[in-house]
Amino acid sequence: MSKRVLVIGYVWPEPNSSAAGTHMMSLLTLFRSQNWQVEFATPAQPTEHMVDLSNHGISSKEIALNCSSFDDYLKDFAPDIVMFDRFMMEEQFGWRVDKFAPNALKILDTEDLQCLRQARHSAQKAKREFTLADLQSDIAKREIAAILRCDLSLIISSYEMSLLETFFKVDLSLCHHLPFLVNLEELPEALPSFEQRAHFMTIGNFRHAPNWDAVLYLQEIWPLIKKQLPEAELHIYGSYPPPKATALNNPKTGFLIKGWANDANQVMQNARVCLAPLRFGAGIKGKLLEAMINQTPSITTDIGAEGMTNGQEWPGFIANTAEEFANAAVKLYQQESEFNRSVNNGKVLLNEFYDKVELSGNLVRKINSVANNLDAHRMTNFTGQMLKHHTMKSTQYMAQWIEAKNKNNSQ
């Protein structure tokens, strides 16, 4: 029997703007490929680059926060599966799902562990090294609680899987490792060669804090590269560039803020090297996977490469200081043998770890297995049941208070 799947989104999917948008669309289309009925609902406002879900056979619905209208909607839709996009959506709507669709399988798509990203960001701003003690935060308690309240959480990074098990002591029967899904049969062929490519590039949504920090770090790195490669340019692409970003555009130094890319693959293929000097963040990095797909060698940091290789050689170089980064960039830009070595490393990684067919099959089997044994699965997660009990009370009453307050204000 066809399943009814409700996906509650934090934002409307923008696959051309962010890796999170691409990942969400991979999941939505995977569910549709199983002949499941899929509806995407979100309280977010429509955006300029949002995808038209109807073109993919996916219905959509605008929903309101702290409003009992969602309860009636939930009862009418009667989902078999509810997937929350990031833990904040589980906080907002999870208790309502527990109450009005208690037999629905609850999935949390974390995208990345936001508590990890925030902790690293805080350490970066304080100009000190990140430590695991930084994870003792309120946001970590909220995020891990959401994972425990759900029946299954999708974890994009192998590092984060390990962190959940060893540091947070989460039973991995509640988690499923799901990296980005790459259709290996649709990988581009006959791509530009080393000689046919020129310049450096980077790409990333400017609203994502790690991406903006990387642009600022590139201002420190780029002069070191430019000194050795005076004819080279750095092309910086990304959606939603703010005025403070466009103000950095400097044709004299070749530091060029290009903004929105109509075809991200095309600009990636034309570049000889992708630069991603990420100093904080979490999950795995879509731009670096896109670089592998387009056979563009990349240079990144340990943070950038985290959870992406399982010990295999990186398709480029990993460097953690401005000087190391610049020297690696120059070497990769000038030496065709290093370029070709990096391209081959990328091909190995794509085939071994990002095969859409294999990863999709594993996920569907996991979902069906948990759904078919849902009561027994939940029986083994007493902590989750306990958190549901307390959340049902605290979050429910807070939401009902906000709804009553809003009604009074509107009268």
Protein Blocks (a to p, Z undefined) as FASTA:
>chain_A
ZZddddddfbdcdfklbmklmmmmmmmmmmmmnopacddddfbdcdfklccfklnopacd
dddehiaklmmmmmmnopabdcdehjklmmmmmmmmmmmmmmbccdddekpafklmmmmm
mmmmnopacdfklmmcfklmmmmmmmmmpmbdcdfbfklmmmmmmmnopafklpccdddd
ddfklgcehiacfklpgcjdddddfklmklmmmmmmmmmmmmmmmmmmmmbccddedehi
afklmmmpcfknopacebjafblmlmmmmpmbdcdddfbdehjdfklmmmmmnopacddd
fklmgoklnopacebdddfbfklmmmmmmmmmmmmklmmmmmmmmmmmmmmmmcfklmmm
mmmmmmmmmmmmmmmmmmmmmmlmmmmmmmmmmmmmmmmmmmmmmmmmmZZ
